[in-house]
């Protein structure tokens, strides 16, 4: 690279287009739940570089551009997007999406030479041109990053950027006043997916050149203040990005003033966040961020202004970066202020629900309790009133603090759950009494097995092979109990399927080519199980057999159709023929017409009748997982 700078931009999870673009252009990280709000609606109003600019012209996807035009004040943000139907992951090469952008940008500047009003606007200062190039992302999803289509698209973008730079230089007479920033909202895995936190998804390129550019590793939110500084507009109000001064090719005084402004802007956010939290928290419960008191803020700002007057610009940058670091930590502190409180309530709720389910299982399917056929005593009025009072106190506490409605869900849900648990007090007594009669060695053994199981589940989040170890242990469980002597076929079936499932975590998570062999194998397994159920039905002789048999045969037919859809879709997409309309019709028809027969049948038949529609959902969704 002969001019400019390059480096790496670190994005955050979720590595999706919406939060990625918000970080780039607005300079802050959306709450992860904002992804569920869709592309065309802002969950909250926020400031952005486009809004701060004099004019912004943008070209690209109809999913991305409206997000920033909708929230802009005034009508100075112009968007030009292609038809959404062009965004097809299954048909031909998606390079045409980027070609459309490049061609329209060139047409725009050609028209500006003949339109005096437009010519005047594009010659204003503090303007932004945003080119959203979706082709590489689309080809990555459809054909994988190792494909010829993906590499050809990169070359096309490289050539297109070269042409656009030439257009800008010709239009503005090579005046050297245009800054270029080339980056991405997220990365992509070898499998052609993104959304998680793997380095291939979070590390993105950053290339900058042109006016004001002097370098290298930053986070995506830092790009918004960098762009704002380059064109001389205020930093977006909601930006939490640090201005990367090493990228600026300006005087030391300019850098010092810019970093000072950046520090003040982030500090104001800290003050607002602190005031908001203090306003809705009871005085005796409020705990301020101790590392950035009011006196500390004034002291740092006073020193920074003094250093600027004295020309100690390096000291200003160092001091302001320290202030930014403290302010960002304070913002994080207040943003997660209620995390411990909410976490405690969530844990209490989950423990209560687990306890309640366990008590019901023990009550209905064990001999640890007394005769459950006796009439259950009515709940104590004192117990009901106590939990009612607790619920009212919690609701009043949340109301005083003006908490959002989600807090009521987290905090009030444990109340009825634990009321239901304590209603089973007799069962709890029986369980405790039974446990006290256990030999100490047996009790310790159960405790160790339980602890080991929890550890395996936790370790499986980091090491998939731990699931294999756990499933192998499950496979041997029947041989350690009386089940082996009482039901050998059931025990062998359990062992076989446990060992079969134990192989799955050892397989690669992703690959470079789609492989539907496991999906088709799962479909064949479902058909074999269906055949077993049908055989058991035929052996029975009563009036309900025909109706039940018809239900299971229809489910088997649906399974065959689902397998056909998976295979046909795989073949069609591989040949770049798109998703056949007939496959879509069959998929929705199969999914929406699943018969379930639950009355008058044996337990294993009832379970299979209930599980068959779920199997079909997995089969059909496997097409999506295999290609995106």
N, C-alpha and C positions, 0 to 999 in steps of 0.2 A: 504494500500500500504506500503510495508516494505522497499522499496528503491526507490530513485528518487523523483520526484516532479510532481504535477499535478496542473492544473489551467484552465482558460478559455481564448480562443483566440477569439478576436472580428474581424469579417470579415466586408467588406464593400459592399454596393449595387453597381452593381447588384450581387447578391449572385449566380453566375453561375460558372461552373467549370473552364472556361478559365481564367477570371480575378482572381479567387480564387487561382489557381495554380501559376499564375504570381506573386501574392503577397507573397505566401509562399516561392517560390524558387528564385525569382529575388528581392524580397524585396520592390517592389513599386506597386502602384495601377494604372492599365491601365485606360485610358479614357473609359467611359462607351460605347462609340460608337465602341470600338474595338471588342465587342461581335459580331457585324454584319460582321466582317471580316472572320468569320469561324474559325475552329479549327486548321487547318494545315498551316496557314499563319500568320506570325508576321507582324502587321501593321507597326511597327518600330523595328529596331534592338535594343536589350537591353542585358545587361550583366546579368548573373545568377550564382548561386552557382555551378551549374553543369559546367559551362564554367570555373570558377575559380579553380575547383578541378583538381587533377592530373588525376584521372579516375572516371567516373560515369557509373554504370550499373543500368539500370532501367527495370522494368517489369510491364506490365499492358495494359491499353486501347490504341488502335491505334489512338484514338482521342487526347490524352493528350501528350504522350511521344514525338512524332515528333516535338512538339512546341519548345522544349528546345534543341533537337538534331540538328535541322536545323540551329539555330542561333549560335551554338557553334563554336569557332575557333579551328581548328584541328579536329582530329578523335578520341578524347578521351571520347566521350559520346556514350555509347552503349545502344541500345534499343531492347527489346524483347517483342512483343505484340501478342495477339491472333487475330484470324480473326474477323473482324468487325461484321460478321453475328451472332457471339455469343451474341452480345448486343441486346437481344430481350426483349422488355418490356412486351410482351403479352403472351409469352409461359411459359415454366416451370421455376422452381426456378433458380435465378441468382447466387446462391452461387458458382456455378461451375466457375464463373469468378475469384473469389478469390482463389478457390482451384487450378486453373491453375497457378496463380502467385506463390503460396506457393510451389507447386510441381516443378516448373521450377527453383525457387531459390535453392531448395535442390539439384536438378540435376546439377545446375551450380557449386555449391561448391564440389559436388562429382566429377565432371569433372575436377575441378581445382586441385585436388589432383594428377591427372594423367597427367596433361598438365603443363609442367615446365614453359612455357612462361606465361600462365594465372596465375599460382601459384605465379610467381614473381610480376605480376601486382597487384593482390589482397592483397599482403603483403606490398605494398607501403604505404606511409603516404598520408594524404590529399585526401582520396578516399571516394566516396559516393555510397551507395546502396539505390535505390528508389523503393519502392513497392507501386504501385497504385492499390488500392482495390476498384473496382467499384461495387461489388455485393450488398453492403448495399444500395447504392444510387439507383441502378436499382430495387431492391426489394421494396424499399420505394416508388418509382414511380408506380410500377406495382401493389403492394399489400397493400400499406399504412404502416406507421411505427408501427401501432398497430397490424399488422398481425403476424401470426405464422411464416411465411416465413422470415419476417424482423428480428424477435427475434432469430430465428434459425441461420440466417446469422451472427448476432452479436456474437453468441456463437462460430460459425465456425471460425470467424476472431480471437476471443480471443484465441481459441485453436491453430490456425495457427500461431499467433504471438508468442505464447509460444514455439512452435516447432522451429520457425525461430531463436529465441533468443538462444535456445539450440544448433542449428546448428552453429551459430556464435561462441558460447563459445567453442564448440568442435573443430572447425576449427582453431581458433586463440589461443587455449590452455588456455582459460579463463584468458587472460592476462590483462583484465580490461581496455583496450584501445579503446573500441567501445562505442560510444554514440548513444542512441536510442531516436528518437522523433516520437511520434504518435499523429497525428492531422487530421483535415479535412479541405476541401476547403470551405464548406458551411454547413448549417443545412437543416432542412426540416420541413414543416408544417404537421399537422395531416392529411391533405388531400393528402400529398405526392407530394407537389410542392415546388419550391424555386425560388429565383430571386428577391424578394422584401426585405424590411427591417425589417420584424417582428423579434423579439428576437429569435424565434425558428429557423429562417433562418440565423441570423448573429452570434449567440453564438455557438462556436464549442469547443470540448474538446482538451486539450493539456496535454499530458503525456510525461515526459522525464525521462530517467534513464540511468545509465551507466557512462562512463568516463567523468569527468568534470562537472557533473550535481550536483548541490547543491540543483525557485518557482515563484507569481501565476498568475496574470491576465495581459495579453498582447494583442496586436493586431497582425493580421496575418503577416503584413510586418516585425514585429520584429523577426520572426522565421528565416528568411534568414540570418541576421547578427549573430544570435545565433548559427546556424549550421556552419557558416563560422568560427566563433571564436573557436568552439569545435574542428574542424579539422585543424585549423591553416592556412586557406587560406585568401586572401584579401576579404574584403567585396565587393559584387557586386557593380559596378560603379553607377548603377541607384537606388540602395537601399535607401529608406527613412525610414527604420526601425531603432528603437532605440535598442541598445544592452541591453537585460534584464540581468543586472549583478547579480541579485539575484538568477538566475538559475545557475550561474557559481560557481563551487567549486574549485577556484584557490586562489592564493595569492592576497593580496591587491594591490601589485605592478602590477601584471598581469591584474587585473580588471581595474586599473587606466589607464594603457597603452592601453587596449582594448577600453575603453570608449573614450579616447583621439583620437585614430585612427578613431573611429566611428564619432566623432564630426568633425574632419578634412575632412573626406570623404563626409559628408553631407554639410559642409560649402563650399567645392569645387563645389558641384552641385549648391548651391545658387549663387556663383560667376559666374558660367557659364550661369545660367539662367538670371542673372542681365545683364551680358554683351550682351547676345543675344537680350534681350528686348531693351537695350539702343542703340544697333546698328541699329535697325529697327524703332526707334521712333525719331521723330524730337526733337532736343535738347531742345527747349522751351516748349515741351509738356511732357518731361520725368520727372517723379516724383519717386525718389528712395525710397526704404524701409528705413524709418528713424530710426528704432530701432536697425539696425545692420550696422553701417557705417564702412568704412575701418579701422578707428582708433580704433573703438570698437572691431573689429575682432582681430586686432594685440594685443590689450591690454589683451583680454581674453586668447589668445593663449600663450602670454608671461607669464601670471600668471600661467597657467596650467603647462607649462614646468618648471617654478620655483618651483611649489609645488611638482612636481615629483622628482626633485633633492633633495628637503628638506624632502622627505618621507611623505608629507601630502596627503596621497592617498584619504582619504575621501573628502577633499576639492577639489581634482582634479575631482573626480566623480561628485560632486555637481556643480562645475563650468562648466564642459563639458556638463552636462545635460541641464544647462541653455543655453549654446551656441547652442546645438542641437535644443532646443525649439525655439530659435530665428531664427535659420536657416530654420527650417521647416515652421515657420510662414512667413518668407521671400519668400520661395519657393511657398507657397500658394498665397502670394501677387502677385508675378510675373506671376504665372500660371493663375490667374484670373484678370490680369492687364486690359484686354480689356472687362471685363464682363459688366461694366456699359455702355461703349460705344456701345457694341453690343446689350445690353438690350434696350437701348433707340431706336435704329434702329428697333428692332423687334416690340417694342410697337408702334412706328410710323407706321410701315407697317400694323400691325393688326388693329389699329384705322382707318387707311386710307381705308383698305379693308372693314371693317364693315360699315364705312360711305358710301362708294360707293354702297355697296349692299343695304343699307337702302334707299339711294336716288333713286335707281332703283325701289325698291318696292313702295316707295311713289309716284314716277312718274307714274308708271303703274297701281297701284291698290288703289289709293286714290283720293279724290277730293280736296286735299290741294294745288294742282298746277294748273296752267293755262292749256289751251287746248294743249294736247301733240300731237295732230294730225298735228299741224303746222310744217312746215319744220324747223328742228333744225339748228341753225346757225353754220357755220363752226367755228372751234376753232380759237381763236385769234393767230396771228403769234407771237405776243409778249409773250403770255403764252407758246407756244410751244418752242420758243427760250430760254425762261427763264429756263424751266425745262431741256432742252437740255444742257444748260450751267451748271446747278447744277449737272447733271449726270456726265459731263466731269470733273468738279472740284472734285467730290467725287472719281471718278476713278483715277485721278492723285494723289490725297492724299493717296489713298490705295496703288498705285504703288510705290510711294516714300518710303512708310513704309514697302514695300515687304510683304504685307499681303497675306495670303493664299486665294485661290479662293472662299472659303466659305464666307469670309468677303465681297467680291463683291456682293454675293447674298443678304446678310443681309442688306447691305448699299445702293445698287442700286435699289432693288425691290420697296422701298417706293416711288421712283421718278415717275415711270409711274403710280403707284396707285394713288398718290395725283394729278397727272396731270389729270387722269380720273375723280377724285372727283371735281376738280375745273372747269372741262368742264361742269359740271352740276350746274354751278353758278346760273343759272336762277331758277332751282329747289330749291337750297338753299335759295335764296331770297324769293321764294313763301312760303317755310316752315317757315322761320323766320317771315314773315308777318302774316302767319296764327297763329303762336304761340303767337304773340303780341296781337292778338284779343281774345285769350283765357282768360276767367275769372281767376283771380289769384288763387282762391281756386282750380279750376280744374287743373291748371298747377302744383300747389304744390302736388295735389293728384297723378297725373301721375308721378311726380318726386319721390314721396315716394314709389309708387308701383315698379318703376324701381329700386330704391335703395334696396328695400326689396328683389326683385328677385335676384339681384347680391349677396346680403348677404346670401341668401339661397343656391345659387350655391357654394359660397366659403365655407360655413359651411358644405356642403355635402361632401367635401373632408375629413372632420374629423368625421362627424356624418351622417351615411347613412340615418337615419330616416328623415333628413331634406328634402331629395328627396321626401319622402312620403308626408310631409307637403306641398311641392310645387305642387305636382301632385293633391292633394286634392283641393288646391286653384284653379288649372286649371280646375278641374272638375266642380266647381261652376261658372266659368267664363260666360258660355252662359246665365245663369239666370240673370246676371247683365247687359245684353245688349239686343238689339232688336232681336237678333238671335233666342231667345226662341219663340217669337211670329211669326217669319217668317219661321222657319224650326225646328219644334219640334222633328222630328225623328233624324235629324242630331245632334241636341243639346243633346238628350238623348243618342245617340251613343257615342258622345264625352265624356259625363259624365261617362258612363259605362266603356269605355276602359281606361279612366284616372284613375278611382278608381281601376280597375283591375290591372293596371300597378303600382299603388301606393302600392300594397301589396308586390311587388317584393323586394324593398329595406329592408323590415322588415325581410326577410328570412335570414337564416344563410349564411355567405359568403362561408364557407367550412364545410365539415363534414368528418367523418371517412369512410363512405361508399358512393359509387357513387349512385346518384339518377337521373334517366332520366325521371321522371314523368313530370317535367316542359318542357323538350324538346319535349316529345310526345304530351303534352298539346298544346304547341305552334304549332306543326304540324297540330293538329286537328283544331285549330283556323284558320290557313291559309287555310285549306280545306273548312271551313265554309264560309270564305270570298270569296274564289274562287267560291263556289256554288252561292253566292249572285251575283257575277259578271256574271257568266254564265246565271243565271236566267234573269238578265236584258238584256243580249244579245238576248236570245230567244224571249223576248217580242218585240224586234225591228224587222222590216220587210224591209230588203234591201239586196242587192246582196253581201255585205261584211260580213254578219253575219256568214256564214259557215266558212270562212277563220279565222275570229276572234275567233269563237267558237272552232275551231280545236287547235288554239294556246293555249287557256286557258285550254282545256282538256289535252293537252300535259304537261302543267305546273302542273296541278293537279296530273297527273301520276308521274311526277318527284318528287312531294312532298311525295306521297305515297312510292315511292322507297327510298327516303331519310329517311323517318321514319323507313322503314324496315331495312335499313343499320344501323341506330343508335341502334335499338333494337337487331338486330342480332349480331352486334359488341359487345354490352354490354354483351350479353349472352355468346358469345364466349370467351371474355377476362375473364369474371367471372369464367368460367370453365377451364381457363388456356389453351385454345386451340389455342391461337394466333389470329391474324387478318386474316380472310378468304380471299383468293385471289379474289373470286367472289365479295366480298364487296368492295375491292379496285377498281375493274373494273367498278362496278356499280356507285361508287362514282365519279370517274373521268369522266365517260360517262355522268352521270347526270349533273355534274358541267359544262362540256364543251359543252353541247348541249341544252342550255337554249334558247328557242324561245322568241323573244320580238317583239311585234306588237305595233307600236306607231302611225301609220297614220290612219285617218278616224274613230277614236273611241272617245267616250266621255271621259271627264277629269278623272273621278274616275276609269274608265277602263284602261286608259293610265297609271295612277299612279300605279295601281295594276299590270299591265303587266310589268312595270319597276321594281317594288319591289319584285316580286315573285322570281327571281333569287337570290336576296339578302337574302330572307328568307331561301332559300335552302342552301346557304353558311353557314348561322348561324346553321342550323340543322346539317350539316355535320361536321362543326368545333366543335360542342358540344360534339362529341365523344372524340376529343382530350382534351377538357377542362375537361371532366368528368373523364379522366383516367390519366392525367399527371398534 
